[in-house]
Amino acid sequence: MKAIATVLGAALMLAACQDGYSNRHLAPIPPGTMALMHEKGTTPSQPILLRAFKKEAELEVWKRGADGRYALLKTFPICRWSGQLGPKVREGDRQAPEGFYTITPASMNPNSALYLSFNLGFPNDFDRANDRTGSYLMVHGSCSSRGCFAMTDDAISEVYAIAREAFAGGQREFQFQSYPFRMTAENLARHRADPNIAFWRNLKEGNDVFALTRQEPQVGVCDRRYTFNAADGGCGPQDAALSSALKVRERADDAQVARLVAAGVPAVRLVYRDGGQNAAFMSGEAKVGDVSRPEALTKPEEIIMGPSSTGSVPRAGAGARS
C-alpha cells in the first residue's frame, strides 16, 4: 500500500509541474457520488471494478462493500467507441477491445491530450495467445475514438477520481470487463449467427461468475480461451459449488434463448459505419464536444441473417478464436 501511494504521489507531483496542463487529475469525487457511496455502504478507498458494453454504449463503475461483494455505483454513457461489435484483432482495425483487462496505477495518464485517460493494457495474455495486435487502447475524455472508449470530459474526470482514490486506498489493480453487449438471453438470441458468438459466449462465462459471486472473476487462459476461477489460474477445475451454479445459470439462459428463437426472434448482425455512442448523445440530451468522424455516427444497420441461422447457438469451446 505504501509503495502504491508513493508511485501515485510521484505521478501527481510530476503532473502538477507539466506546462499546459491543469490539476484536472486531482478533481475530487463529486458530492453526489460520495453520497451514493455512503448509501451503498462503501467508501472512496474501497476497490472498484469497471464494465463496458458497446451496443448499449455504457460504462459501469462498481464498488466493493464491507461484505466483500461489489455493488453497482454508477453507469456512465459512452460518448464514442469505434469499429464494429467484436474483438480487436490487429493494429489499425479501429476496433475497441473486448475481454478482461487489468488497470494499474501505471496505466493512469494525468497528462493525456484527451483530458484524462487510462490504458486498458491491450494485448493481454488472451490476445497474445490469439495473435492479436494493437497498442495504446484507452478509456479517455474527448468524444473521439480510434479503438478506444471515449467519455465526455466530465465523465472521465469522475471515473478517474474514483479510480485514483481506490488506488490511494490500497487497491493494486482493478479489472476492466469489456463486452459487445449486455449478456442477456435476447441479445444472445439475436446475435446467435454472428461469427463472434463463440467468443462472446466465452466472455459470458466471466460475466456469469461476476453475476453469481459479485466478486472479481479470476481470469486465466487455456487453449486460447478465457478461463475463470480455475484452480491453477489456467486449465484447472473450478470450485465444485461455483461450477454447479454456473451450469444451472447456463441451462436457464440457453432455454430462454431457445424459447426466443422458437418465437421467431430473428438472427441479426449489426453493422456500424464506425462505432457508436450512447443514445443520450444522439438525441441531444447530453452535450458533446468535438466528435471524431461525425458523419459515421448513425444508428447501425440491422441485417437479418439467413434461414439457416435459426439453429442452436455454438458452444463457447468451439471457434473461440476470431
CORURMO-V650178 format. One record per helix or strand of 3 or more residues. SS is the DSSP state (H for helix, E for strand). FROM is the first residue (numbers start at 0). LEN is the number of residues. Records with the same first field share a line. If there is no record, write none. Layout:
# CORURMO-V650178
SS=FROM-LEN  FROM-LEN
This chain:
# CORURMO-V650178
H=1-15  23-3  30-9  104-3  124-5  152-16  184-6  196-17  239-23  278-4  293-3  306-4
E=47-6  57-7  69-8  98-6  116-3  137-3  172-7  218-4  224-4  267-4  300-4
